[in-house]
């Protein structure tokens, strides 16, 4: 199995009709903070001296959040992920956005990814709405010109007109969600990931 520690934004190996391909992806976490820190330091030390780290087995206090998951998504398709609490739905979305690297497997994404995976995720609370729009656009790889062209539509949809220059920390939860959705929708992502924020 090919192990790729990052999301590939290259189209290499991805069929032209696919926007997302997940092959044998797994992610493990540690249930104890102290053990997590110790295992992390051990992994770092091993990597620094050239000792391979085994990512396909569990160690003490670890559990699989996502295990050996494979699927593909074609242009124009919608995929819903349903499961009980703790089933790994949010972890999968964070893997797809690159917040977490997979421990095993390969993720391939073609195009621009927009994500609404947590209330206010990606917003800096002390920056204004305008600054956060520009920051999120830059993170998505959108040019300043494109952000400027879409600014009025984003502000209108989010209904934050008079609060555009206020810090996001002063926004209600509804205002933050609408602003996040307005940014993601107006930036025309090829793949939009939405968690329970709606």
C-alpha positions in Angstrom: 0.0 0.0 0.0 1.3 3.4 -0.9 1.7 5.8 2.0 1.3 9.4 1.3 1.5 11.8 4.3 -0.2 14.7 2.5 -3.2 15.4 0.3 -2.1 15.4 -3.3 -3.4 18.3 -5.2 -1.8 16.9 -8.3 -4.0 15.1 -10.8 -1.4 12.3 -11.0 -3.1 8.9 -10.8 -6.5 10.4 -10.6 -9.1 9.6 -13.3 -10.3 12.7 -15.1 -13.9 12.2 -13.9 -12.9 12.0 -10.2 -12.5 14.9 -7.8 -11.6 12.7 -4.8 -10.1 9.3 -4.4 -9.4 7.7 -1.0 -7.4 4.4 -0.9 -6.9 2.5 2.3 -6.8 5.5 4.6 -6.4 5.1 8.3 -5.9 7.5 11.2 -5.1 6.7 14.8 -5.2 8.8 17.9 -4.0 8.4 21.5 -6.6 8.5 24.2 -4.2 9.8 26.9 -2.4 13.2 26.5 0.7 12.1 28.4 1.1 9.0 26.2 0.3 11.0 23.1 3.2 13.3 23.9 5.6 10.5 24.7 4.7 8.6 21.5 5.0 11.7 19.5 8.5 12.5 20.8 9.5 8.8 20.2 8.2 9.0 16.6 10.1 12.3 16.1 13.3 10.9 17.5 13.0 7.8 15.3 12.4 9.9 12.2 15.4 12.1 13.0 17.8 9.1 13.2 16.3 7.2 10.2 14.5 4.5 12.1 11.2 3.8 10.3 8.0 4.4 12.3 5.2 1.8 11.9 2.0 3.7 11.2 -0.2 0.6 10.5 -0.3 -0.8 14.1 -1.8 0.5 17.3 0.4 1.1 20.4 -0.6 1.5 24.0 -3.5 3.9 24.6 -4.1 4.3 20.8 -7.3 3.7 18.8 -8.4 3.8 15.2 -10.5 6.9 14.4 -10.7 5.8 10.7 -9.5 2.4 9.5 -8.8 1.2 6.0 -11.3 3.5 4.2 -11.6 3.6 0.4 -14.0 5.4 -1.9 -14.1 7.8 -4.8 -16.3 10.8 -5.7 -17.0 11.9 -9.3 -17.7 15.4 -10.6 -21.3 16.5 -9.7 -21.8 13.7 -7.1 -22.9 14.3 -3.5 -21.8 12.0 -0.8 -23.3 11.8 2.7 -21.4 10.2 5.6 -23.7 8.9 8.3 -22.6 7.3 11.6 -22.9 7.3 15.3 -20.9 9.7 17.5 -17.2 8.7 17.5 -17.5 6.8 14.2 -14.8 9.1 12.6 -16.9 11.3 10.4 -15.3 14.6 11.4 -11.8 13.0 11.4 -12.4 11.9 7.8 -13.3 15.5 6.8 -10.2 16.8 8.6 -8.1 14.3 6.7 -9.7 15.4 3.4 -8.9 19.1 4.1 -5.3 18.3 5.1 -5.7 19.3 8.8 -4.6 15.8 9.7 -2.2 13.6 7.7 -3.3 10.0 7.2 -1.3 7.4 9.0 -1.7 4.9 6.1 -3.2 5.1 2.6 -3.5 7.8 0.0 -5.8 10.8 -0.5 -6.0 12.4 -3.9 -8.0 15.6 -4.5 -8.3 17.4 -7.8 -9.1 21.1 -7.6 -9.9 23.6 -5.0 -11.4 22.4 -1.7 -13.7 24.4 0.5 -14.6 23.3 4.0 -17.2 24.1 6.6 -16.2 21.6 9.2 -16.6 23.4 12.5 -18.3 26.5 13.7 -15.9 29.4 13.1 -13.1 27.0 12.0 -10.4 28.9 10.1 -11.5 32.3 11.5 -9.1 34.4 13.6 -11.3 35.9 16.3 -9.3 39.1 16.6 -9.3 39.8 12.9 -12.2 41.6 11.2 -14.7 39.9 8.9 -13.0 41.5 5.9 -9.5 40.3 7.1 -10.9 36.8 7.6 -12.4 36.8 4.1 -9.0 37.7 2.7 -7.2 35.2 4.9 -9.6 32.3 4.0 -9.3 33.2 0.3 -5.5 33.1 0.5 -5.6 29.7 2.3 -7.8 28.4 -0.5 -5.3 29.7 -3.1 -7.6 32.5 -4.4 -6.1 35.6 -5.9 -6.7 39.0 -4.4 -8.5 40.1 -7.5 -10.9 37.2 -7.3 -11.6 37.9 -3.6 -12.2 41.6 -4.5 -14.6 40.6 -7.3 -16.6 38.3 -4.9 -16.4 40.5 -1.8 -19.8 42.2 -2.2 -21.6 38.9 -2.9 -20.0 37.3 0.2 -20.9 40.2 2.5 -24.5 40.4 1.1 -25.1 36.6 1.5 -23.5 36.6 5.0 -25.6 39.7 6.0 -22.7 41.2 8.0 -22.6 44.6 6.2 -22.2 46.9 9.2 -20.0 44.3 11.0 -17.6 43.8 8.1 -14.9 45.8 10.0 -15.7 44.3 13.4 -13.6 41.5 15.0 -15.1 38.0 14.3 -15.1 37.4 18.1 -18.0 39.9 18.3 -20.1 37.9 15.8 -22.9 35.6 16.8 -22.5 31.9 16.0 -25.0 32.3 13.2 -23.0 35.2 11.7 -19.8 33.1 11.7 -21.5 30.2 10.0 -23.1 32.4 7.3 -19.8 34.1 6.7 -18.0 30.7 6.4 -20.6 29.4 4.1 -20.6 32.6 2.0 -16.8 32.4 1.5 -16.8 28.7 0.7 -19.8 29.0 -1.8 -18.6 32.1 -3.6 -15.0 30.8 -4.1 -16.5 28.1 -6.3 -14.6 25.1 -4.8 -14.4 21.9 -6.8 -15.1 20.0 -3.6 -17.1 21.4 -0.7 -16.9 19.5 2.6 -19.6 20.3 5.1 -19.8 18.9 8.7 -22.7 19.5 11.1 -22.4 23.3 11.0 -25.6 23.6 8.8 
